[in-house]
Amino acid sequence: MDATSSMDVSSLRLIGAAVTPAVMVSACGILATGLDNQIGRMTSRMREMLREWRTLPEGDARREVLKAEVAILDRRHLLLAQAMGMAYGALISFVLTSLLYLSQRRFAVPEALPVLAFSVGVLLLGGIAVFALASLRLGRDAIALEKLELYREAPRPPPMAERRP
């Protein structure tokens, strides 16, 4: 094997190491878009609930349910906003990883530095997953409030085993 083919393999490894984080940058962009859509839907839903709350007479039981749901949506919104911040942090980490790998040819970049930057991005992605799961859990709490109100006004349907065809 001569020096030219060795250099080509080395260059290919460097390009591969730089491209991998670039793929993660795209993934972060997709995650940020999804989070932004969820936040937008939550904001719209909160406005609808506040509009409904304002139209209800003082003392109406529905107002208390709406207040509780708005509080849940507020917590979910905060979780997803923090997750969005993590998505952009991960995106920056992966861009930095690529830049560090590419800079190794010209500058004395320690081998561990790009790995550290990549690891930070991966940890941030894990944080996004945790915050998204917490938001889902809160969403279930809001649904439980709606079901509670629904079944207070109407009899509960019988369990599937007791239903007749």
C-alpha positions in Angstrom: 0.0 0.0 0.0 1.5 3.3 -1.0 1.2 6.7 0.7 -1.5 7.9 -1.7 -3.9 5.1 -1.0 -3.3 5.4 2.7 -4.1 9.1 2.5 -7.3 8.3 0.6 -8.5 5.9 3.3 -7.6 8.5 5.9 -9.5 11.2 4.1 -12.5 8.9 3.7 -12.5 8.2 7.4 -12.3 11.9 8.2 -15.2 12.6 5.8 -17.2 9.8 7.4 -16.5 11.2 10.8 -17.6 14.7 9.7 -20.7 13.5 7.8 -22.2 11.4 10.7 -22.8 14.5 12.9 -24.2 16.3 9.8 -26.9 13.6 9.6 -27.6 14.2 13.3 -28.0 17.9 12.5 -30.8 17.0 10.1 -32.4 14.9 12.8 -32.3 17.8 15.3 -33.9 20.0 12.7 -36.8 17.6 12.3 -37.2 17.2 16.0 -37.2 21.0 16.5 -39.9 21.3 13.8 -42.1 18.7 15.5 -41.6 20.4 18.9 -42.5 23.7 17.4 -45.7 22.3 15.9 -46.7 20.8 19.2 -46.0 24.1 21.0 -48.1 25.9 18.5 -51.0 23.5 18.8 -50.8 23.8 22.6 -50.8 27.6 22.4 -53.9 27.6 20.2 -55.7 25.1 22.5 -54.9 27.2 25.5 -56.3 30.3 23.8 -59.5 28.3 23.0 -59.9 27.2 26.6 -59.4 30.7 27.9 -62.0 32.0 25.4 -64.4 29.3 26.7 -63.5 30.1 30.3 -64.4 33.8 29.7 -67.8 33.0 28.3 -68.9 30.7 31.2 -70.8 32.3 34.1 -69.0 32.7 37.5 -69.2 29.5 39.5 -69.7 27.2 36.6 -68.0 23.9 37.3 -66.4 23.8 33.8 -64.3 26.9 34.7 -62.4 24.8 37.4 -61.8 22.1 34.9 -60.5 24.6 32.3 -58.2 26.2 35.0 -56.7 22.8 35.8 -56.2 22.0 32.1 -54.6 25.4 31.4 -52.2 24.7 34.2 -51.4 21.3 32.7 -50.9 22.9 29.3 -48.6 25.5 30.8 -46.4 22.8 32.3 -46.4 20.9 29.0 -45.5 24.0 27.1 -42.6 24.7 29.4 -41.3 21.1 29.0 -41.5 21.3 25.2 -39.9 24.7 25.1 -37.0 23.3 27.1 -36.8 20.3 24.8 -36.7 22.7 21.9 -33.7 24.5 23.5 -32.1 21.1 23.9 -32.7 20.3 20.2 -30.9 23.5 19.2 -28.1 22.7 21.7 -27.7 19.3 20.2 -27.7 20.7 16.7 -24.9 23.1 17.7 -23.0 20.2 19.3 -23.2 18.2 16.1 -22.1 21.1 13.9 -19.2 21.7 16.3 -18.3 18.0 16.0 -18.1 18.2 12.2 -16.0 21.4 12.4 -13.6 19.9 14.9 -13.2 16.7 12.8 -12.5 18.8 9.7 -10.2 21.1 11.6 -7.9 18.2 12.7 -6.2 18.3 9.3 -5.0 21.9 9.8 -4.9 22.4 13.5 -3.9 20.5 16.6 -7.4 19.5 17.7 -7.2 16.8 20.5 -8.8 13.5 19.3 -11.2 13.5 22.2 -12.7 16.9 21.5 -15.0 16.0 18.6 -16.0 12.9 20.5 -16.9 15.0 23.5 -18.9 17.4 21.3 -20.8 14.5 19.7 -21.5 13.0 23.1 -23.0 16.2 24.4 -25.3 16.2 21.4 -26.4 12.6 22.1 -27.0 13.4 25.8 -29.2 16.4 24.7 -31.2 14.1 22.4 -31.8 11.8 25.4 -33.0 14.8 27.4 -35.4 15.7 24.6 -36.9 12.2 24.8 -37.3 12.5 28.6 -39.0 15.9 28.4 -41.3 14.7 25.5 -42.3 11.7 27.6 -43.1 13.9 30.6 -45.2 16.1 28.3 -47.1 13.0 27.1 -47.8 12.1 30.7 -49.2 15.5 31.4 -51.3 15.2 28.3 -52.9 12.1 29.8 -53.6 14.0 33.0 -55.6 16.6 30.9 -57.5 13.8 29.2 -58.3 12.3 32.6 -59.8 15.7 33.7 -62.0 15.7 30.6 -63.1 12.1 31.2 -63.9 12.9 34.9 -66.1 15.8 33.8 -67.8 13.8 31.1 -68.6 10.8 33.4 -69.9 13.1 36.1 -72.6 14.3 33.6 -73.3 11.0 32.0 -73.4 7.4 33.2 -70.2 5.4 32.6 -70.4 2.9 29.8 -70.4 -0.7 31.0 -67.1 -2.6 30.7 -66.7 -4.5 27.4 -67.4 -7.9 29.1 -70.9 -6.7 30.2 -72.0 -5.2 26.9 -74.4 -7.2 24.8 -74.3 -7.4 21.0 
